[in-house]
Amino acid sequence: MVVQEARKWREVLMFLILSVFIWPVIASGFVATYGLAFWVYFILSGPPGPQ
């Protein structure tokens, strides 16, 4: 019983660490990379609009 309770607590702790710290950092990294890719594209190709 004690082993299962400790395992459950560790699982809940890992879920909280993942959901509060790691996934927001990963999501922000993806958004920043996407924005940087568009920024570099527009630097190289010029602004959008009629040519």
WODA-V650416 format. One record per residue. RES is the residue in one letter. SS is DSSP state (2 for helix, 1 for strand, 0 for the rest). PHI is phi as a letter, one per 20 degrees, with the letter a starting at -180 (* if undefined). Layout:
res:ss:phi
RES:SS:PHI
RES:SS:PHI
//
This chain:
res:ss:phi
M:0:*
V:2:f
V:2:f
Q:2:f
E:2:f
A:2:f
R:2:f
K:2:f
W:2:f
R:2:f
E:2:f
V:2:f
L:2:f
M:2:f
F:2:f
L:2:f
I:2:f
L:2:f
S:2:f
V:2:e
F:2:d
I:2:f
W:2:f
P:2:f
V:2:f
I:2:f
A:2:f
S:2:f
G:2:f
F:2:f
V:2:f
A:2:f
T:2:f
Y:2:f
G:2:f
L:2:f
A:2:f
F:2:f
W:2:f
V:2:f
Y:2:g
F:2:f
I:2:f
L:2:e
S:2:d
G:0:n
P:0:f
P:0:f
G:0:p
P:0:f
Q:0:e
//
